[in-house]
C-alpha cells in the first residue's frame, strides 16, 4: 500500500488520521492565539473633568488624544471615557462598581483634583481611593493610579498629606503610578505656559495643546498597563 499524503506530509496510512487531527488542532490553536492578540484591551479611564475633557472640542480631550497616541504606537487598546466633571473620589467610589463591566481589562484611576479644590481632608480622599483600588485589584485587573500635586496654599501639612496618597497606595496595591498628571505643564513657568497656550482660561484645565503634552508622559504608562494584561 502506498503512503497517503496527509496535509502535505507523506506518512503511513494508519497514522494519517491522527496526524491530520493533531496538525489541525495546532493550526486552530495558532489562529485562536493570533485572534486573541489582535483583540484590543478595554481600558476604563475613571476620572473627573481632566479625564472627561472639560472645555475642549470633541476629539481634543484626554481620552481621544490618548487613544490616538496608543493607535500610533500600535497598542491594541480601546480607552473608555468614564470621566465626570466635578467628580470627587467619593463620587468615583460610588460609581466604580457599575463602571467595571465584563469587557474591562484594565483601569486608570484619575481622581482627587476636586477633593483638592474643595480642601477636603487628604485622609478622606485616601480612604476612598483605597477602597476603589481594593475592588479593582480584587477583580484581578491591573491599575494605573494617576495623581495630582497639591499647591502650597493649603499649608505644608495638607500638601504633604495629599501628595503622599499616590505613592503610598500604589505601593500598597502594587499598581503602576503617575504621581502628577499635570507635571509636564507644571514644570514650565507661568510665562512659558501662557506663551505656549497650554491652559484654558480658568488656569485649571489644560488646553488641547496642553493635553497633548500630558499624553506624552501618560501614554507610555498606559502602554505598560496594557502590557500587564498580557503578562499571563
N, C-alpha and C positions, 0 to 999 in steps of 0.2 A: 504494500500500500504506500502510495506516495505521501510525503508530508504535506499537511494542509497549511495554507497561508492564513495566519490569524493576525489581523490588524497590522499587516506588513511584515510579520515575523514568520519564518518557516520553522515550524516545530512539529513534534509528533502529534498525530491525530487525536489521541486520547487526552492530551493536555490542552488542546486548543480551547475548549470551552472555558476551562478555569483561567487560562491566560487572558482570554478576551475579557472575562469578568473583572479580573484583577486590574488590567490596564484601564478598562473603562472606569473603574472606581477611582483610580489615581487621577485620570483626566478630569473626572467630575469634581474631585476634591480641589484640584488646582483651579478650576473655573470658579468654584464657590469661594475659595480664598481670595481670588482676584476681585470678585464681586464685592466681598466684604471690605476689602481695602479701598475700593472705589467709593463705597458708601460714605457720605460726609458725616462727621461727628456733629451732633446738635449741641451747641454751647449756649446755655442760658446766661444772659447778661442781666443780672438783677441789680438795679441801682436806682439812682434819683435822677434829677434833671440833667446831670452831666452825662449819664448814660442815655437818657431819653432824647437828648438833642435839643434842649430848650433854646428857643430864639433863632434856630437855624433853618434854612430851607431843607425840604425833603431831600435826602441823599447826602447832606453835608454834615450830619451829626456823627457822634462817636461810633455807633454800630455800623452804619453804612460805610464809613471810611475804614473802619477796622476790617469789615468784610472785604472791601476792595484790596486792602493790604494783604490779607490772607490769600485771596484769589491770585494775586500777583506772585505770591511766593509758592503757589501750587499746593497750599494746605487744604485738604478736603474737610472743610468745616462750614457749618451754617450757624451764624450767630443770631439768636433770638433777642429782640429788644424788649426787655422787661424793666425798662426804666420808667419811673413815675415821678414827675416833677413835684418837689416838695416832700417827698417821702423821707422819713426818718428810719433809723434802724428798727424801731418798733413797728413801723408800717411794713418794712421788708419782712420782718419776722412773721407778721400776721398773714402775709400772702405767699410765703415761701412754699408751703405745702402744696397748694393747688397749682403753683407755677412749675413744680417738678413733675412734669408729665412724663410718661414712659419713654418717650423718644429722647429725652435729655441725657447726654452722655458726659457732660462736664459743666461746671458752673463758675461764673465770675461773680463775685460779690463786691459791689462798689457802693457802699452806703456809709453814712456818718457825717457827710457835709452839712446836712440840715440840723443834725444834733449840735454840731459845732456852731452854726449860725444862730441857733436859739440858746446857746450857752447851757445846754443840758449836761448833766454830770457825766464825765467820762466813764464812770463805773456803770452807768445805765446803758450807754452805748456798747460797752464791752460785754455786758451780760446778754444783750440782745444778739450781738454778733456771735457770741459763744454758743448760744442756743441754735442759731442758724447753721453754724459750722458743724455742730454735733449732729444735726439732722441730715445735712448733705453728706458728710463723710460716713455717717451711719448707713447710708444707702450705697456706699462704695463708689461714690462719684468724686473725681479729682476736682480741686478747687483752686482758683486764683483769687486771693484776697487783695483787694485794691483799697488803699487808704488815702488820707489827705493829711497834710501838715497843719497843725493849729498855729494861728498867729500869736504873738506875744501879748495882745491887748487884753486877754482874759487873765493874765498873770502867769508867772513861771510854773506854779504848781499845776494849774489847769493844762498848760501847754505840755508839760512833761507827762502828765497822766494820759492825755489824749493821744500823743504821739507814740506812747508805749503800747497802745492797744494792738496795733497791727503786727509788730514783730512777736509779741507775746502769744497772741492767738495763732499766728502762723506756725510758730514753733510747737505749740500745744497739739495742733491738729495736723502737723506736717504738710502744710499747703505751700503752693507757690505764693510769692509775695511781691507786690509792687507797693512800697510804702507810701508813695505820694504820686497820685495820678497826674497832678499839675506841675510836678517838678521841672519838666523841660521848659515850662514857661516861667516858673518862679525863679529859675537860675538867672534869668535876664533882669536887667534893671527896668524900672517902670518906664524909663525913656525908650529903651530898646523895644519893650512890649508895644508901646504906643506907636513907635515908628514902623513896626512890622505889622501892626493891626492884628495882634494875637488875641485880644479880649473884646467882648461885647461891651456896650455902653455901661452895663451895671458893674463892670470890673469883677464879676464873679464867674461868669460863664465864658469859656473860650469862643472865639470866632471860628469860622470854618477853617481858617488858616491855622489857628491855634490848636484845633482838634487834630489837624494833620501832623503837627509837631508832636502832640501827645501820643498819637498812634505809632510813631516811630519807636517809642520805648515800650508801649503796651503790646504791640504786635508780636515781638519775639517771645514775650511771656505767654501770650495766648497760644503761640506755636508750641511751646513747651507743654502747655496744658493739654493740647490735642494729642501730643506725643504720649502723654501719660495714659490716655485712654487706650492706646495700642500697645501698652507695655506687657500685657499678659500673653 
